[in-house]
C-alpha cells in the first residue's frame, strides 16, 4: 500500500508490562502508515486520558484481562463514545474469541504475540479504514493527505477553498468542490447547516435557534433553511446512541 500522510491514534491497554513492551518493539518496526500511541495499564487510566484530552483513539488494542475490569466491559463503554473506532483484543485464553465480537471487534489475537501476527492485523486495520470510505482524501500544494472522517468537526467552503476543522484542533485547507466533499462523506453522519458548511452530527453538543454548539464549545451559525432538518437529525443521532 502506498504511504499517505495519515496519522492514526492507537491505544494499548494491558496489565502485562512485558506484553506492552513487546508490542512497543513491534510498533517500532511498522512503517506502512504513520501513527502515534499511548499506553495504559488499566481502564481507569484510559478513561482519564480520554476525558482530559477530549478525544477518542482510532484503534484500541485491549487485553481481555485487565486489573480493574474485563476488557469486554471497557469495549462496551468505548462503543458508547465511538462507533467508528476499531477494537483489537489480545488474550491468553483462546475461549474468549467467542465473546469478543458482541462489541463489533475487528480482530482477536492470542498471546504470545508474534510480530507477523501483530503487524498483519494492524495492516488489515489500516487497509479497512482506507477502503471503507472512513478516510477523507484531499491534496494541497502537490501533497496528498488523508484524515479519518470521524475526526472531522466541520468543513466550510470559502470561495474555491475548503477548510477542514478536526477534533484535534487542526485546520486543513484544500481546493475541492462541495460535490467532491459529499462523495467522501457518509450522509448519515454529516449534514449541511448552510450552503457552504457541513458538520459532523456526532460532534454536536446542542442546537438553539440559529446557534449550533459543538462539543469543543465552538458555535456555528445555522441558516434558516437548514434549521428544522439539522435539529431533527441531531435528535435522531442522540436516539441511536442510546440504543
Secondary structure, DSSP 8 states (H G I E B T S, - for coil): ----B-EEEEEEE-S-HHHHHHHHHHHHT--SSEEEEEEESSHHHHHHHHHHHT---SEEEEESB-SSSBHHHHHHHHHHH-SS-EEEEEES-GGGGGTGGGG--SEEEESS--HHHHHHHHHHHHHHHHHTT-EEEEEETTEEEEEEGGGEEEEEEETTEEEEEETTS-EEEEE--HHHHHHHS-TTTEEEEETTEEEEGGGEEEEETTEEEETTS-EEE--HHHHHHHHHHHHHHHHHHH-
